[in-house]
């Protein structure tokens, strides 16, 4: 027997899609720290191969975890995080000090 109760859960507006936030972080500073740790680690993994051998390629794993993929994925996540941040609608103006 069907019920007349409205469906529970988030409402979806037809024709409006939710933003993709697969690579976004909680905040811009958190995302920048992930990049500041991951990007040098990724570069070091390849630069140090002639001196330390292929063992340095193991640095790619934690770097990929920090960057959530490749450096391009990190940059995409930075754009997503900036777009979702509360200051995104501020029009680029800085608050007075």
N, C-alpha and C positions, 0 to 999 in steps of 0.2 A: 504494500500500500504506500504510494508516494506521499511525502509530507510537504507542507508548504513553507517549511523553514528556509530562510535565506542561507546561502552557502557561507561557511566560515572561512576565514583566511583573507589574504590581501586581495583587494579588488584590482582587476586589470581593465584598463581602458582600451577598447578596441583600436588598433592601429598605432598604439604607443608602446614602444619597447623599452624595457629596463636597460640602463647603461651597463656595459660590460665592465666589470671590476675585477677581472681575473688576476691582474698584475698589480692592482692598487694596494697601498699600505694604509695603516691607520692614520698616519699624518705625514706631512711633507718632511719634517725633520727625521722621522724614523726611516723614511724612504732614502733620504740623502745619506744617512749613516750606513744603510745596507749597501749603497753604491760605493761609499768611501772605503768600505771593507772589501767588497766583492771585486771591484774593478782592478785594484792593484794585485789582488790575489790571482785573478785570471791572467793578467799580464806576466806576473812572476812565474806562473806555471809554464809558460812557453819560453820566456827569456832565460830561465835558469837551466834549461835542458842541457846545453853544452857543458856546463860545469858539474851538475849534480846528476845528470842522466834522466831517464824516463820516470824515475820515482817522483820527480817534481810535478809530473802531469796529474798526480793525485790531488794537487791543489785545485784542479778544475772542479772537482765535486763540491767542496764547500763553497767555492765561488759561485757555481751555478745555483746552489741553494740560496745564497744571499741575494743573488740577482734575479731569482725566480726564472732562470733560463739564461739566455745570452744577454750581452749588453743592450741589444735592441729591445729585448723584453723589459729590461730595467727602465729604459727611456720611455717606453710605452706606459709602464706602470707609473712613472713620474708624472706624465701627462694626465693619466686617469686620477691619480691622487690629487693633483692640483685642481682638476675640474670638480672633484667631489669635496674639496676642502671648504669650510665655512666662509673663507675669505674670497672664494671664487667669484662671488657676486659683487665684490667691492669695487669693481671697475679699475683695479690696479692701483688705487690710491692707498697711501700708507697712513696709519693712524698718527695723529699728532703726538709728539713726545713731551 
